[in-house]
Amino acid sequence: FCLLSKLMTICGNADFGFKDLQAPQSKRFKRQLSAVINFLKFKEDMQCLVEQGQEEREELFAAMDEVTLQCAALEEELDKAKRLNQSKMLERDQAMAECKEMEADIAQQNRKQASIRQETYILKKSANELKDQIANLSISLRELQAEERQL
């Protein structure tokens, strides 16, 4: 009786009593039977919706699993790219340090070259002066030799 009473309450027939079992009346029984049939039809319709919802849920979970795997793969790829980028940055920093060292060496070599150029200029000037003096002395020597011959 308790389960039947509960079923009738669920079906929307709250005035079900023990008298309906003991001495059923056709009108009440017809109404109660109609309520149970309507409830069963409703339950059947809702069951289809529930099944569709569960299928959609399973599809969404499958899609979520796929997206999770893709996310993990992308995160792994990102980590790999970060490690590669870090190694490239270290290489770049080393190359920059080498460039700075080379720039310092080049600047030092340029200073040496400038001082050597200055010394070369001074030496060439001295050499030209000496050539001029030699030329003057040679001319003077020839003149003296010419005078000596005349005497």
Legacy VTK file of the C-alpha trace (Angstrom):
# vtk DataFile Version 3.0
C-alpha trace
ASCII
DATASET POLYDATA
POINTS 151 float
0.000 0.000 0.000
2.807 2.435 0.900
4.512 2.074 -2.474
1.198 2.368 -4.329
0.304 5.468 -2.339
3.668 6.972 -3.111
3.207 6.191 -6.828
-0.200 7.873 -6.847
1.264 10.947 -5.140
3.986 11.101 -7.782
1.358 10.721 -10.528
-0.518 13.718 -9.156
-3.310 11.833 -7.391
-2.763 12.755 -3.759
-6.155 11.542 -2.415
-5.382 7.820 -2.848
-6.397 5.812 0.188
-6.814 2.251 1.455
-10.507 2.421 0.498
-9.458 2.669 -3.181
-7.841 -0.772 -2.826
-10.593 -2.336 -0.731
-13.614 -1.107 -2.687
-12.525 0.578 -5.928
-15.007 2.836 -7.741
-14.866 2.850 -11.519
-14.601 6.651 -11.926
-11.814 6.980 -9.351
-10.044 3.899 -10.690
-10.279 5.266 -14.236
-8.800 8.604 -13.080
-6.040 6.841 -11.126
-5.243 4.548 -14.031
-5.145 7.555 -16.386
-2.765 9.347 -14.002
-0.451 6.318 -13.934
-0.552 6.031 -17.761
0.183 9.755 -18.149
3.049 9.455 -15.682
4.496 6.487 -17.569
4.261 8.362 -20.896
5.928 11.384 -19.287
8.627 9.156 -17.814
9.204 7.554 -21.228
9.548 10.983 -22.888
11.876 12.165 -20.155
13.915 8.963 -20.440
14.624 9.791 -24.104
15.723 13.275 -23.094
17.884 11.867 -20.312
19.504 9.407 -22.736
20.151 12.211 -25.215
21.631 14.297 -22.425
23.845 11.405 -21.366
24.997 10.871 -24.955
25.803 14.574 -25.267
27.575 14.402 -21.927
29.689 11.460 -23.083
30.525 13.273 -26.324
31.503 16.359 -24.359
33.657 14.291 -22.013
35.326 12.642 -25.023
35.925 16.061 -26.581
37.238 17.346 -23.248
39.642 14.394 -23.021
40.852 15.116 -26.549
41.313 18.801 -25.758
43.139 17.866 -22.556
45.528 15.664 -24.538
46.043 18.428 -27.085
46.677 20.888 -24.265
49.253 18.565 -22.719
50.946 18.134 -26.108
50.971 21.890 -26.661
52.354 22.497 -23.177
55.106 19.976 -23.870
55.822 21.678 -27.190
55.855 25.050 -25.429
58.313 23.757 -22.828
60.519 22.403 -25.617
60.347 25.755 -27.411
61.203 27.567 -24.171
64.225 25.324 -23.603
65.338 25.847 -27.206
64.819 29.588 -26.850
66.827 29.601 -23.631
69.717 27.758 -25.279
69.567 30.161 -28.243
69.581 33.104 -25.828
72.682 31.675 -24.122
74.357 31.275 -27.503
73.400 34.838 -28.410
74.776 36.129 -25.102
78.035 34.256 -25.704
78.238 35.657 -29.226
77.564 39.157 -27.901
80.343 38.729 -25.311
82.717 37.539 -28.045
81.707 40.526 -30.187
82.440 42.908 -27.332
85.840 41.288 -26.823
86.530 41.561 -30.563
85.397 45.193 -30.548
87.789 45.908 -27.693
90.605 44.126 -29.573
89.762 46.029 -32.761
89.762 49.333 -30.868
93.145 48.464 -29.359
94.495 47.455 -32.791
93.131 50.707 -34.254
94.957 52.681 -31.582
98.166 50.776 -32.324
97.664 51.339 -36.032
97.116 55.069 -35.450
100.302 55.326 -33.403
102.218 53.302 -36.018
100.785 55.523 -38.745
101.974 58.578 -36.810
105.436 57.046 -36.398
105.465 56.119 -40.093
104.550 59.665 -41.025
107.333 61.020 -38.834
109.824 58.487 -40.230
108.837 59.276 -43.834
109.181 62.960 -43.130
112.621 62.347 -41.632
113.544 60.104 -44.573
112.458 62.808 -47.030
114.431 65.417 -45.123
117.460 63.118 -45.161
116.989 62.515 -48.911
116.835 66.271 -49.435
120.001 66.715 -47.361
121.715 63.894 -49.276
120.597 65.447 -52.542
121.888 68.849 -51.397
125.144 67.302 -50.212
125.485 65.372 -53.475
124.997 68.576 -55.410
127.489 70.362 -53.165
129.938 67.460 -53.560
129.646 67.554 -57.338
130.152 71.280 -57.330
133.211 70.873 -55.148
134.558 68.094 -57.367
133.943 70.284 -60.401
135.836 73.132 -58.735
138.641 70.792 -57.791
138.992 69.672 -61.414
139.119 73.223 -62.574
141.918 73.968 -60.213
LINES 1 152
151 0 1 2 3 4 5 6 7 8 9 10 11 12 13 14 15 16 17 18 19 20 21 22 23 24 25 26 27 28 29 30 31 32 33 34 35 36 37 38 39 40 41 42 43 44 45 46 47 48 49 50 51 52 53 54 55 56 57 58 59 60 61 62 63 64 65 66 67 68 69 70 71 72 73 74 75 76 77 78 79 80 81 82 83 84 85 86 87 88 89 90 91 92 93 94 95 96 97 98 99 100 101 102 103 104 105 106 107 108 109 110 111 112 113 114 115 116 117 118 119 120 121 122 123 124 125 126 127 128 129 130 131 132 133 134 135 136 137 138 139 140 141 142 143 144 145 146 147 148 149 150
